[in-house]
Each structure stands twice: as structure tokens, then as C-alpha cells.
Amino acid sequence: MKKIIAMISAMLMAAFLLSGCAVAAVTAEETSAPEATATTDATEAIDASALSFSLTTLTGDTLDQSVFTENKLIMVNYWATWCSPCVGEIPDLQKISVAYADKGFALVGVLTGDDDVDGAKQFISDQGLTYPIVLPEAFFADHATGIYAIPTTMFFDSEGNQIGDAVVGAKSLEDWSGLIDLLMERVG
């Protein structure tokens, strides 16, 4: 009986850890993010000026609106180094970034709710991450409104319109690849 209780407890803890980490709202406005789905027709139109930005990544490179204009689908992953599910999916996100790079796809990481920027820079270096990671500023801060847990991932088209609903929680390489393939067909 103790063995069964221990197994159930372990499964519940694993489910909790893989579902996401609570994060304080990034902005003053607090709303809830929608449930994850890849088949919704919801898009969120944005002001064209929101796509005019130039940010310095945590590795010192520049990220600007060309990440949108030069790609069909942009995956934006809000994460933190203290979040186990976030850190757990980072190796798969790196693989996705490389595998889809020549297909009109870009991945941008947004360090959210993490005050240890130097620690994040070290983590990025240690992991050999090649996709850009920025702080929640400009376009990325505007879309962080309502994030209540991380990792939260959103997809955008080349004009900065959100494609589908936000995905809350970590996913496997296979799950992300399937969703990206589906969304790439949508933005054609």
C-alpha cells in the first residue's frame, strides 16, 4: 500500500513539474492565457509600429523586426532558469531551432520573471543555445500580458499576428514538431 501511495505521489509531482511554473504577471494587467490548441482560428492583429524594434539579446547580438519579416512562423517561448519544465525543454527547443531554420521558421526565447540575468547568460552559454533570447521588452513585453505560468509559448506570423492560442507548459520534441508542422501549413 505504501508503495502505491509513493508511486501516485511521484506521478502527481511529475505532472506538476511538467505542467509549468507559476510566474508573477509581467505587466500590471492580469488576464488568463487561453488553453493550448493548434486548431483554433484565433489571430490577434497588432499595430504595425509594434514590429519596429531593436533589442540586444542576452548574448549581445541584435534582434529586430526582421525576425518576423524574414520568417513565416515565429515561435516565442517565455521561460526562466528557475523553472524546471522550462529548463527541461530547452535542449529540444535548440534542436527545433536548428531543424527548422531553413524552413521560414524562427525561435525566440524570452527570459521572464527571472532576476538572475547573469545566471541566465551562463546557462545559455553552457547549453550552447544558438537561438536569440531577450528580456521581455517591446513586442515581447506587449505579448507577455496575461502569462500566468511558464513556459508559455506563442506563435506568430510574419506580420506579428498571433497564430492559435498560447501553449502553457513544456512539450516534447515530437509534440512541438507536430504543432510547428501544422502551423507552418497554416501560414503557408
C-alpha positions in Angstrom: 0.0 0.0 0.0 2.8 2.4 0.9 4.4 1.6 -2.5 1.2 2.6 -4.3 0.9 5.8 -2.4 4.5 6.6 -3.1 4.0 5.9 -6.8 0.9 8.1 -7.0 2.7 10.9 -5.2 5.6 10.7 -7.5 3.3 10.8 -10.6 1.4 13.8 -9.2 4.7 15.6 -8.6 6.0 14.8 -12.1 2.7 16.1 -13.6 3.0 19.3 -11.5 6.6 19.9 -12.6 6.0 19.3 -16.2 2.9 21.5 -16.4 4.6 24.8 -15.8 5.9 27.1 -13.1 3.8 30.0 -11.7 5.1 33.4 -12.6 4.1 36.9 -11.4 2.3 38.8 -14.1 4.8 40.5 -16.4 2.6 43.6 -16.7 0.1 45.3 -14.4 -2.9 43.9 -16.4 -3.7 40.4 -15.4 -5.7 38.0 -17.6 -5.6 34.3 -18.1 -3.9 32.7 -21.1 -6.1 30.5 -23.3 -5.8 26.8 -23.3 -3.3 25.2 -25.7 -4.7 24.3 -29.1 -3.3 24.2 -32.6 -6.6 24.2 -34.5 -8.1 27.5 -33.4 -8.6 30.2 -36.0 -8.0 33.0 -33.5 -5.4 35.6 -34.5 -4.5 38.7 -32.7 -3.9 41.7 -35.0 -1.2 44.1 -33.9 -0.3 47.7 -34.5 2.4 47.8 -37.3 4.6 50.0 -35.1 4.9 47.1 -32.6 7.0 45.3 -35.2 9.5 48.1 -35.2 12.1 47.2 -32.5 15.7 46.6 -31.9 16.8 44.6 -28.9 20.0 43.3 -27.5 19.9 39.6 -26.9 21.4 38.1 -23.7 24.4 37.0 -25.9 25.0 40.6 -27.1 23.6 40.2 -30.6 20.8 42.4 -32.0 17.3 41.2 -32.6 15.0 43.3 -34.6 11.7 43.1 -36.6 13.5 41.2 -39.4 13.0 38.0 -37.3 9.3 38.4 -38.3 9.7 39.8 -41.8 12.2 37.1 -42.8 10.2 34.1 -41.5 6.7 32.6 -42.0 6.3 31.3 -38.4 7.9 32.7 -35.2 7.8 30.7 -32.0 8.2 32.8 -28.9 9.0 30.8 -25.7 8.6 32.6 -22.3 10.8 30.9 -19.7 13.1 31.2 -16.7 16.1 29.4 -15.4 14.4 28.6 -12.1 11.6 26.8 -13.8 12.3 23.0 -14.1 9.9 22.4 -17.0 11.3 25.4 -18.9 14.9 24.2 -18.5 13.9 20.6 -19.3 12.6 21.5 -22.8 15.5 23.8 -23.7 17.5 21.0 -25.4 14.5 20.2 -27.6 13.9 23.8 -28.4 17.5 24.1 -29.5 17.1 21.1 -31.8 13.9 22.6 -33.2 15.6 25.9 -33.9 18.3 24.2 -35.9 16.0 21.7 -37.7 13.5 24.4 -38.9 15.9 27.2 -39.5 15.9 26.8 -43.3 12.1 26.5 -43.5 11.0 30.0 -42.8 10.8 29.4 -39.0 12.5 31.3 -36.1 12.5 30.7 -32.4 12.9 33.5 -29.8 13.3 32.8 -26.1 12.1 35.5 -23.7 13.6 35.3 -20.2 10.6 36.1 -18.0 10.3 36.6 -14.2 14.0 35.8 -13.7 16.1 38.4 -12.0 19.4 36.4 -12.4 20.3 37.7 -15.9 24.0 36.8 -15.4 23.0 33.3 -14.4 20.8 33.1 -17.5 23.7 34.2 -19.7 25.9 31.5 -18.2 23.1 28.9 -18.7 22.7 30.0 -22.4 26.5 29.6 -22.8 26.6 26.2 -21.0 23.7 24.9 -23.1 25.2 26.2 -26.4 22.0 27.8 -27.3 22.0 29.5 -30.7 18.5 31.0 -30.9 18.1 34.5 -29.7 17.0 35.1 -26.1 15.8 38.5 -25.0 14.2 40.1 -21.9 10.5 40.9 -22.1 10.7 44.2 -23.9 9.0 45.9 -26.9 6.9 43.4 -28.9 7.7 40.6 -26.4 6.6 42.5 -23.4 3.3 43.5 -25.1 2.5 39.8 -25.7 3.5 38.8 -22.2 0.3 40.3 -20.7 -1.7 37.6 -19.1 1.0 35.0 -18.8 0.4 33.2 -15.5 2.7 30.3 -15.8 5.9 29.4 -17.7 6.9 28.0 -20.0 4.3 29.7 -22.2 4.8 29.6 -25.9 3.1 31.7 -28.6 3.3 31.5 -32.4 3.2 34.5 -34.8 3.2 35.0 -38.5 5.5 37.3 -40.5 3.2 40.3 -39.7 3.3 39.7 -36.0 -0.2 38.3 -35.8 -0.6 35.6 -33.1 -1.4 32.2 -34.7 -3.5 29.9 -32.5 -3.7 30.1 -28.7 -0.8 30.2 -26.2 0.6 26.9 -25.2 1.2 26.7 -21.4 3.6 24.0 -20.2 6.5 22.1 -21.6 6.2 19.8 -24.6 8.4 17.1 -26.1 10.4 17.4 -29.3 7.8 15.3 -31.1 4.8 17.4 -29.8 6.5 20.7 -30.7 7.5 19.4 -34.2 3.9 18.2 -34.9 2.5 21.6 -33.8 5.1 23.5 -35.8 4.4 21.4 -38.9 0.6 22.1 -38.6 1.1 25.8 -38.1 3.7 26.1 -40.9 0.9 24.7 -43.2 -1.5 27.4 -41.9 0.9 30.3 -42.6 2.0 28.7 -45.9 
